[in-house]
Amino acid sequence: MYLEIQNLREIGLNVSQIARKLGVCRNTVYKY
């Protein structure tokens, strides 16, 4: 999960896009 979020950040997705893609809430993304 952590690495997935890091990879998505690297390719330039913003937090809400990552949250939607992984099915998690934005707070979870912020934690990573």
N, C-alpha and C positions, 0 to 999 in steps of 0.2 A: 504494500500500500504506500509506504513512504517513498520508495523508489519510483513508483508510478507517478505520484504527484510531482516529484522532482523532475522527471522526464517531461511531463506536460508543461511545467513551468518553463523549462528550457526551450521548448518549441514555441513559447510565446502565448499560451492560453492564459486567460485571466481566471481569477479564483472561482467566479460563478460558473464559467464554462467547465472547469475541472470538476467542480462539485456535481454538476449535472451529468457529466460524462461518467463519473465513477459512482453516482448514486449516493453521495454523502452530502452532509450539510456544509455550508461554507465555513463554519467554525472548525470543523474537522480539518479542512484544507489549511486554514490559518495555523493550526497547531503544528503541521508539518512544514 
